[in-house]
Amino acid sequence: MSGSEDDGTRDRDTIERELRLLVSVRMAYRERGGALPSITQMDALLDELLELGRRAGLQQGDTAIRAMPSRCRSQ
């Protein structure tokens, strides 16, 4: 986990990579019929991502939060 600032915050790419990893783990459990792991870690990462977006928006004078890119293709 890399720190992007001296206050311990991590960059967006690091957080998104961790979220994708947790999603992959949950999908693997689901495919094998096992009990799904808790989503607590995913919730914490999403909260961290939202806070990072808020901070970036405040620094730029804008309150908009960039949506996480979708990995799904629309047909």
C-alpha positions in Angstrom: 0.0 0.0 0.0 1.6 3.2 -1.1 1.1 6.5 0.6 0.5 9.5 -1.7 0.6 12.2 1.0 2.2 12.6 4.4 -1.2 12.2 6.1 -1.4 8.5 5.2 -3.9 8.7 2.3 -3.5 6.3 -0.6 -3.9 7.1 -4.2 -7.0 6.2 -6.2 -5.4 3.6 -8.3 -4.2 1.6 -5.3 -7.7 1.7 -3.7 -9.3 0.6 -7.0 -6.8 -2.3 -7.4 -7.7 -3.5 -3.9 -11.4 -3.3 -4.7 -11.0 -5.3 -7.9 -9.0 -7.9 -6.0 -11.7 -8.3 -3.4 -14.4 -8.5 -6.1 -12.4 -11.3 -7.7 -12.1 -13.2 -4.4 -15.9 -12.9 -3.8 -16.6 -14.1 -7.4 -14.3 -17.1 -6.9 -16.1 -18.0 -3.7 -19.5 -17.7 -5.3 -18.4 -19.8 -8.3 -17.3 -22.6 -6.0 -20.4 -22.4 -3.8 -18.6 -21.3 -0.7 -19.7 -18.9 1.9 -19.0 -15.3 0.7 -16.4 -13.3 2.7 -17.6 -10.2 4.5 -17.9 -7.0 2.6 -16.6 -4.9 5.4 -13.2 -4.4 3.7 -14.9 -3.4 0.5 -17.1 -0.9 2.4 -14.0 0.6 4.0 -12.2 0.9 0.7 -15.3 2.6 -0.9 -15.5 5.0 2.0 -11.8 5.8 1.5 -12.4 6.3 -2.2 -15.2 8.7 -1.5 -13.1 10.7 1.0 -10.3 10.9 -1.5 -12.7 12.3 -4.1 -14.1 14.8 -1.6 -10.6 16.0 -0.8 -9.6 16.3 -4.5 -12.9 18.2 -5.1 -12.2 20.6 -2.3 -8.6 21.2 -3.5 -10.0 22.0 -7.0 -12.9 24.0 -5.7 -15.3 21.4 -7.1 -17.4 19.0 -5.1 -18.0 16.5 -7.9 -16.7 13.0 -7.3 -15.4 11.0 -10.3 -17.3 7.7 -10.7 -15.3 4.5 -10.7 -15.0 3.2 -14.2 -17.2 0.3 -15.0 -15.6 -3.0 -16.0 -18.9 -4.2 -17.6 -19.5 -3.7 -21.3 -22.9 -2.5 -22.3 -24.5 -4.2 -25.3 
